[in-house]
Amino acid sequence: MQKSAAVLEIINDETAKIMLHKHKRCFDCGFCSKHMHPGSILEAANPVNAKEGETVDVNVKKQLTGAELTFTFILPVMAFFFGLFLGGAFFIADEIQGYVAVTVAFASLAAAIMAGMTYKKNNPPVYKATIVKIVKSEEARL
């Protein structure tokens, strides 16, 4: 997602601290992530050598961490198949073995999804911001 931002300070040659503005087509719809709302301050890569006080366009991407990948995708799939195996291995009665296996599989899938939701609630996402271009300096706008 491309957003507009103001450069607050230059940290080093490659990094700047920026404050996000409303994006160009913002209608206050609430679609923006609660962590990336206008007024958010974050560090961004500065390959265009923007100076302090300039308005810039910033490309913001959400990074998928290993833990988020595990809790969101891998754990539910593994829980489902482990539930199938567990339900089929411990319940040997032929008539209900399939029903029990599927029930245990979906119960373990639901537990894994709840664990993933709890993880996402307690750990905010990680965003990577890169300054794409300099729009104009703040002084020229005044």
N, CA, C and O of each residue as an XYZ file, in Angstrom:
568
protein
N       0.851     -1.165      0.000
C       0.000      0.000      0.000
C       0.896      1.226      0.000
O       1.846      1.317      0.777
N       0.588      2.156     -0.868
C       1.372      3.374     -0.948
C       0.691      4.462     -0.140
O      -0.511      4.698     -0.269
N       1.484      5.120      0.698
C       0.960      6.177      1.556
C       1.860      7.398      1.449
O       2.995      7.315      0.980
N       1.342      8.508      1.882
C       2.098      9.740      1.939
C       2.580      9.926      3.381
O       1.880      9.571      4.329
N       3.778     10.484      3.530
C       4.340     10.648      4.870
C       5.233     11.879      4.915
O       5.661     12.398      3.884
N       5.501     12.327      6.120
C       6.437     13.419      6.352
C       7.670     12.849      7.015
O       7.565     12.027      7.925
N       8.830     13.274      6.570
C      10.086     12.826      7.168
C      10.324     13.644      8.424
O      10.461     14.866      8.362
N      10.375     12.965      9.571
C      10.573     13.659     10.842
C      12.050     13.852     11.152
O      12.463     14.928     11.583
N      12.843     12.812     10.934
C      14.279     12.915     11.177
C      15.013     11.849     10.389
O      14.445     10.818     10.028
N      16.275     12.110     10.129
C      17.134     11.154      9.431
C      17.923     10.418     10.505
O      18.665     11.036     11.267
N      17.765      9.105     10.566
C      18.453      8.296     11.579
C      19.875      7.997     11.141
O      20.818      8.226     11.897
N      20.038      7.488      9.928
C      21.357      7.280      9.330
C      21.204      7.410      7.820
O      20.165      7.864      7.341
N      22.240      7.012      7.057
C      22.198      7.190      5.606
C      21.082      6.402      4.929
O      20.580      6.815      3.884
N      20.692      5.274      5.511
C      19.702      4.411      4.868
C      18.328      4.433      5.527
O      17.392      3.844      4.986
N      18.172      5.090      6.671
C      16.933      5.004      7.434
C      16.455      6.392      7.860
O      17.249      7.260      8.219
N      15.140      6.573      7.810
C      14.536      7.825      8.259
C      13.317      7.507      9.114
O      12.674      6.473      8.936
N      13.009      8.399     10.038
C      11.788      8.274     10.835
C      10.717      9.109     10.152
O      10.919     10.288      9.862
N       9.557      8.469      9.895
C       8.492      9.141      9.153
C       7.182      9.096      9.935
O       6.994      8.260     10.819
N       6.276     10.020      9.587
C       4.927     10.006     10.137
C       3.961      9.924      8.961
O       4.009     10.751      8.050
N       3.082      8.922      8.985
C       2.157      8.693      7.881
C       1.042      9.730      7.854
O       0.562     10.178      8.895
N       0.639     10.104      6.636
C      -0.520     10.961      6.403
C      -1.644     10.064      5.896
O      -1.429      8.876      5.657
N      -2.829     10.619      5.733
C      -3.892      9.876      5.060
C      -3.443      9.638      3.624
O      -2.822     10.504      3.008
N      -3.764      8.451      3.094
C      -3.355      8.204      1.716
C      -4.213      9.013      0.762
O      -5.234      9.580      1.150
N      -3.788      9.056     -0.480
C      -4.359     10.002     -1.448
C      -5.849      9.813     -1.695
O      -6.563     10.790     -1.921
N      -6.325      8.592     -1.655
C      -7.740      8.326     -1.909
C      -8.457      7.900     -0.630
O      -9.293      6.997     -0.664
N      -8.148      8.525      0.469
C      -8.715      8.128      1.759
C     -10.125      8.685      1.925
O     -10.363      9.880      1.748
N     -11.051      7.799      2.266
C     -12.422      8.202      2.546
C     -12.803      7.859      3.982
O     -13.992      7.802      4.296
N     -11.836      7.632      4.855
C     -12.065      7.231      6.244
C     -12.966      6.003      6.334
O     -13.894      5.959      7.142
N     -12.682      5.008      5.499
C     -13.518      3.809      5.459
C     -13.172      2.826      6.574
O     -13.952      1.914      6.850
N     -12.022      2.993      7.215
C     -11.619      2.081      8.272
C     -10.882      0.864      7.766
O     -10.596     -0.045      8.546
N     -10.560      0.816      6.459
C      -9.879     -0.344      5.883
C      -8.414     -0.404      6.303
O      -7.843     -1.491      6.396
N      -7.804      0.741      6.556
C      -6.394      0.748      6.964
C      -6.230     -0.018      8.267
O      -7.093      0.021      9.144
N      -5.119     -0.705      8.373
C      -4.840     -1.472      9.579
C      -4.791     -0.544     10.781
O      -4.378      0.610     10.667
N      -5.210     -1.047     11.923
C      -5.201     -0.210     13.126
C      -3.782      0.151     13.553
O      -3.586      1.081     14.336
N      -2.788     -0.583     13.040
C      -1.402     -0.288     13.378
C      -0.772      0.698     12.397
O       0.301      1.237     12.670
N      -1.427      0.942     11.256
C      -0.860      1.815     10.240
C      -1.783      3.000      9.943
O      -1.891      3.421      8.791
N      -2.436      3.532     10.949
C      -3.349      4.651     10.770
C      -2.566      5.941     10.538
O      -1.375      5.998     10.841
N      -3.217      6.979     10.004
C      -2.546      8.261      9.848
C      -2.051      8.756     11.208
O      -2.774      8.702     12.203
N      -0.830      9.228     11.231
C      -0.213      9.660     12.476
C       0.746      8.622     13.038
O       1.443      8.899     14.014
N       0.795      7.444     12.450
C       1.739      6.418     12.896
C       3.155      6.866     12.577
O       3.426      7.398     11.500
N       4.043      6.645     13.516
C       5.452      6.991     13.326
C       6.240      5.696     13.247
O       6.124      4.834     14.119
N       7.051      5.561     12.185
C       7.840      4.353     12.025
C       9.105      4.664     11.252
O       9.255      5.741     10.674
N      10.009      3.701     11.254
C      11.255      3.839     10.517
C      11.066      3.282      9.115
O      10.385      2.276      8.917
N      11.684      3.957      8.140
C      11.561      3.531      6.748
C      12.929      3.552      6.084
O      13.787      4.370      6.415
N      13.116      2.637      5.142
C      14.324      2.657      4.328
C      14.283      3.916      3.467
O      13.221      4.306      2.982
N      15.431      4.547      3.280
C      15.492      5.830      2.590
C      16.453      5.759      1.402
O      17.515      6.381      1.443
N      16.105      5.012      0.337
C      17.021      4.917     -0.801
C      17.061      6.187     -1.660
O      17.996      6.358     -2.441
N      16.080      7.075     -1.538
C      16.047      8.296     -2.350
C      16.693      9.480     -1.638
O      16.684     10.592     -2.166
N      17.249      9.264     -0.457
C      17.924     10.297      0.342
C      17.025     11.501      0.621
O      17.411     12.642      0.369
N      15.840     11.243      1.135
C      14.924     12.309      1.527
C      15.505     13.031      2.743
O      16.183     12.435      3.578
N      15.223     14.309      2.815
C      15.723     15.140      3.909
C      14.606     15.382      4.923
O      13.425     15.173      4.644
N      15.014     15.820      6.085
C      14.061     16.125      7.147
C      13.125     17.249      6.703
O      13.567     18.264      6.165
N      11.799     17.048      6.942
C      10.808     18.055      6.600
C      10.171     17.853      5.236
O       9.225     18.565      4.897
N      10.656     16.906      4.441
C      10.082     16.688      3.120
C       8.877     15.747      3.193
O       8.779     14.908      4.089
N       7.971     15.903      2.238
C       6.841     14.992      2.104
C       7.231     13.947      1.066
O       7.733     14.280     -0.007
N       6.996     12.690      1.397
C       7.426     11.586      0.541
C       6.291     10.586      0.349
O       5.354     10.525      1.144
N       6.395      9.811     -0.715
C       5.521      8.663     -0.900
C       6.237      7.445     -0.351
O       7.422      7.237     -0.614
N       5.507      6.637      0.420
C       6.083      5.491      1.108
C       5.328      4.238      0.693
O       4.097      4.231      0.654
N       6.061      3.188      0.387
C       5.464      1.893      0.106
C       5.519      1.065      1.385
O       6.606      0.789      1.891
N       4.357      0.663      1.918
C       4.278     -0.071      3.178
C       3.817     -1.487      2.885
O       2.760     -1.694      2.288
N       4.613     -2.458      3.307
C       4.255     -3.869      3.118
C       4.276     -4.578      4.466
O       5.126     -4.313      5.317
N       3.337     -5.468      4.635
C       3.287     -6.276      5.845
C       4.230     -7.459      5.669
O       4.180     -8.158      4.657
N       5.091     -7.677      6.661
C       6.002     -8.811      6.616
C       5.384     -9.978      7.362
O       4.830     -9.811      8.448
N       5.482    -11.148      6.779
C       4.972    -12.362      7.400
C       6.117    -12.984      8.205
O       7.093    -13.460      7.625
N       6.002    -12.982      9.525
C       7.037    -13.553     10.368
C       6.880    -15.061     10.429
O       5.831    -15.601     10.078
N       7.927    -15.737     10.874
C       7.880    -17.190     10.990
C       6.827    -17.670     11.970
O       6.138    -18.656     11.710
N       6.698    -16.985     13.090
C       5.699    -17.379     14.090
C       4.285    -17.154     13.556
O       3.399    -17.978     13.781
N       4.072    -16.047     12.853
C       2.745    -15.783     12.288
C       2.402    -16.810     11.220
O       1.263    -17.270     11.149
N       3.369    -17.174     10.393
C       3.167    -18.209      9.387
C       2.800    -19.531     10.042
O       1.899    -20.231      9.580
N       3.500    -19.871     11.119
C       3.243    -21.129     11.815
C       1.849    -21.142     12.429
O       1.090    -22.089     12.222
N       1.505    -20.102     13.180
C       0.215    -20.079     13.869
C      -0.964    -19.906     12.918
O      -2.066    -20.366     13.218
N      -0.754    -19.253     11.779
C      -1.855    -18.979     10.866
C      -2.100    -20.112      9.876
O      -3.250    -20.432      9.577
N      -1.039    -20.718      9.368
C      -1.201    -21.698      8.299
C      -0.783    -23.114      8.683
O      -1.554    -24.058      8.513
N       0.419    -23.262      9.193
C       0.983    -24.596      9.408
C       0.296    -25.327     10.557
O      -0.078    -26.490     10.407
N       0.123    -24.670     11.698
C      -0.475    -25.313     12.866
C      -1.897    -25.831     12.611
O      -2.191    -26.960     13.006
N      -2.798    -25.063     11.967
C      -4.134    -25.612     11.707
C      -4.134    -26.851     10.806
O      -4.893    -27.791     11.044
N      -3.298    -26.855      9.788
C      -3.238    -28.026      8.898
C      -2.714    -29.239      9.658
O      -3.266    -30.334      9.556
N      -1.634    -29.030     10.424
C      -1.077    -30.141     11.198
C      -2.071    -30.637     12.248
O      -2.178    -31.841     12.482
N      -2.790    -29.722     12.874
C      -3.769    -30.108     13.894
C      -4.897    -30.927     13.286
O      -5.362    -31.890     13.897
N      -5.339    -30.556     12.092
C      -6.408    -31.299     11.441
C      -5.979    -32.740     11.154
O      -6.699    -33.685     11.477
N      -4.795    -32.901     10.541
C      -4.347    -34.254     10.213
C      -3.982    -35.068     11.457
O      -4.184    -36.282     11.484
N      -3.446    -34.405     12.483
C      -3.168    -35.097     13.739
C      -4.472    -35.543     14.397
O      -4.532    -36.628     14.975
N      -5.521    -34.716     14.314
C      -6.829    -35.086     14.848
C      -7.428    -36.266     14.106
O      -8.051    -37.130     14.724
N      -7.250    -36.321     12.782
C      -7.716    -37.478     12.010
C      -7.007    -38.749     12.454
O      -7.630    -39.792     12.649
N      -5.681    -38.640     12.611
C      -4.906    -39.797     13.043
C      -5.300    -40.223     14.455
O      -5.511    -41.406     14.718
N      -5.397    -39.261     15.350
C      -5.731    -39.552     16.741
C      -7.134    -40.150     16.863
O      -7.328    -41.127     17.587
N      -8.100    -39.579     16.171
C      -9.466    -40.094     16.217
C      -9.577    -41.481     15.610
O     -10.352    -42.303     16.100
N      -8.829    -41.761     14.563
C      -8.866    -43.072     13.936
C      -8.104    -44.120     14.701
O      -8.448    -45.301     14.639
N      -7.075    -43.721     15.421
C      -6.229    -44.689     16.126
C      -6.845    -45.162     17.441
O      -6.675    -46.323     17.814
N      -7.550    -44.293     18.141
C      -8.034    -44.657     19.471
C      -9.471    -45.180     19.497
O      -9.880    -45.819     20.466
N     -10.218    -44.919     18.462
C     -11.590    -45.408     18.419
C     -11.692    -46.473     17.336
O     -11.692    -46.169     16.143
N     -11.780    -47.734     17.775
C     -11.670    -48.848     16.848
C     -13.035    -49.354     16.386
O     -13.084    -50.142     15.442
N     -14.118    -48.952     16.988
C     -15.449    -49.413     16.578
C     -15.678    -49.021     15.121
O     -15.585    -47.845     14.769
N     -15.973    -49.995     14.287
C     -16.043    -49.784     12.847
C     -17.135    -48.806     12.418
O     -16.923    -48.021     11.494
N     -18.289    -48.837     13.065
C     -19.395    -47.997     12.620
C     -19.134    -46.513     12.846
O     -19.516    -45.681     12.023
N     -18.491    -46.182     13.948
C     -18.337    -44.759     14.272
C     -16.905    -44.259     14.149
O     -16.640    -43.093     14.442
N     -15.995    -45.091     13.733
C     -14.593    -44.685     13.682
C     -14.392    -43.469     12.771
O     -13.672    -42.542     13.141
N     -15.007    -43.456     11.601
C     -14.866    -42.327     10.682
C     -15.460    -41.048     11.238
O     -14.868    -39.978     11.097
N     -16.620    -41.143     11.869
C     -17.262    -39.964     12.443
C     -16.436    -39.384     13.589
O     -16.285    -38.169     13.711
N     -15.909    -40.272     14.420
C     -15.104    -39.810     15.554
C     -13.815    -39.160     15.054
O     -13.401    -38.120     15.565
N     -13.185    -39.775     14.057
C     -11.940    -39.221     13.519
C     -12.159    -37.826     12.944
O     -11.363    -36.920     13.193
N     -13.225    -37.649     12.182
C     -13.518    -36.345     11.591
C     -13.890    -35.329     12.666
O     -13.504    -34.164     12.579
N     -14.635    -35.763     13.671
C     -15.012    -34.855     14.763
C     -13.790    -34.388     15.537
O     -13.656    -33.202     15.841
N     -12.892    -35.325     15.857
C     -11.658    -34.960     16.571
C     -10.796    -34.052     15.698
O     -10.176    -33.118     16.205
N     -10.749    -34.315     14.392
C      -9.952    -33.488     13.481
C     -10.468    -32.056     13.452
O      -9.684    -31.110     13.532
N     -11.788    -31.893     13.338
C     -12.338    -30.533     13.299
C     -12.236    -29.837     14.659
O     -12.082    -28.617     14.714
N     -12.319    -30.584     15.733
C     -12.134    -29.985     17.063
C     -10.701    -29.495     17.237
O     -10.481    -28.409     17.772
N      -9.735    -30.276     16.795
C      -8.337    -29.839     16.906
C      -8.055    -28.684     15.949
O      -7.252    -27.805     16.262
N      -8.704    -28.676     14.792
C      -8.569    -27.549     13.869
C      -9.117    -26.270     14.505
O      -8.490    -25.215     14.404
N     -10.266    -26.351     15.152
C     -10.846    -25.189     15.823
C      -9.940    -24.683     16.944
O      -9.783    -23.475     17.121
N      -9.348    -25.601     17.696
C      -8.421    -25.200     18.766
C      -7.188    -24.506     18.189
O      -6.708    -23.523     18.753
N      -6.675    -25.012     17.071
C      -5.509    -24.391     16.442
C      -5.842    -23.009     15.896
O      -5.024    -22.094     15.986
N      -7.024    -22.852     15.337
C      -7.435    -21.538     14.828
C      -7.597    -20.546     15.972
O      -7.219    -19.383     15.837
N      -8.149    -20.984     17.084
C      -8.274    -20.098     18.256
C      -6.899    -19.717     18.795
O      -6.695    -18.578     19.215
N      -5.949    -20.663     18.788
C      -4.580    -20.343     19.215
C      -3.958    -19.314     18.277
O      -3.268    -18.402     18.732
N      -4.194    -19.449     16.985
C      -3.689    -18.473     16.019
C      -4.308    -17.101     16.199
O      -3.615    -16.091     16.077
N      -5.600    -17.049     16.486
C      -6.267    -15.768     16.715
C      -5.739    -15.091     17.981
O      -5.577    -13.871     18.020
N      -5.476    -15.885     19.005
C      -4.908    -15.343     20.240
C      -3.509    -14.793     19.987
O      -3.151    -13.732     20.497
N      -2.720    -15.518     19.197
C      -1.366    -15.047     18.870
C      -1.431    -13.723     18.109
O      -0.701    -12.787     18.434
N      -2.299    -13.639     17.102
C      -2.398    -12.416     16.303
C      -2.911    -11.242     17.128
O      -2.537    -10.095     16.883
N      -3.769    -11.529     18.107
C      -4.299    -10.468     18.966
C      -3.202     -9.904     19.878
O      -3.165     -8.701     20.135
N      -2.319    -10.765     20.360
C      -1.287    -10.344     21.310
C      -0.011     -9.854     20.647
O       0.802     -9.210     21.310
N       0.199    -10.132     19.362
C       1.426     -9.741     18.665
C       1.070     -8.928     17.427
O       0.563     -9.476     16.448
N       1.332     -7.624     17.464
C       0.991     -6.794     16.306
C       1.835     -7.182     15.089
O       2.948     -7.684     15.246
N       1.321     -6.957     13.896
C       2.080     -7.310     12.690
C       3.299     -6.413     12.509
O       3.383     -5.324     13.077
N       4.239     -6.897     11.707
C       5.464     -6.160     11.419
C       5.339     -5.584     10.008
O       5.001     -6.301      9.066
N       5.612     -4.294      9.871
C       5.522     -3.635      8.580
C       6.892     -3.157      8.143
O       7.713     -2.748      8.964
N       7.133     -3.215      6.832
C       8.377     -2.714      6.264
C       8.018     -1.540      5.365
O       7.228     -1.681      4.432
N       8.595     -0.398      5.647
C       8.306      0.814      4.881
C       9.538      1.224      4.093
O      10.662      1.159      4.589
N       9.306      1.649      2.854
C      10.381      2.119      1.990
C       9.934      3.415      1.330
O       8.852      3.484      0.748
N      10.762      4.424      1.423
C      10.456      5.697      0.776
C      10.681      5.516     -0.720
O      11.765      5.124     -1.153
N       9.636      5.808     -1.510
C       9.693      5.578     -2.950
C      10.127      6.843     -3.691
O      10.996      6.785     -4.561
N       9.529      7.979     -3.351
C       9.905      9.217     -4.030
C       9.618     10.413     -3.140
O       8.805     10.349     -2.218
N      10.300     11.494     -3.438
C      10.100     12.751     -2.729
C       9.031     13.535     -3.471
O       9.139     13.754     -4.678
N       7.991     13.959     -2.745
C       6.915     14.705     -3.382
C       7.277     16.179     -3.423
O       7.371     16.770     -4.499
N       7.479     16.772     -2.261
C       7.903     18.178     -2.173
C       8.289     18.455     -0.730
O       7.939     17.691      0.169
N       8.993     19.522     -0.514
C       9.377     19.849      0.851
C       8.223     20.542      1.561
O       7.391     21.190      0.926
N       8.180     20.404      2.866
C       7.120     21.020      3.673
C       7.193     22.539      3.582
O       6.158     23.205      3.602
N       8.407     23.102      3.480
C       8.549     24.551      3.443
C       7.929     25.123      2.178
O       7.374     26.221      2.209
N       8.011     24.396      1.060
C       7.441     24.880     -0.191
C       5.917     24.874     -0.137
O       5.273     25.643     -0.851
N       5.341     24.029      0.688
C       3.889     23.957      0.795
C       3.308     25.107      1.610
O       2.140     25.457      1.442
N       4.118     25.697      2.495
C       3.612     26.790      3.346
C       3.455     28.045      2.603
O       3.041     29.053      3.175
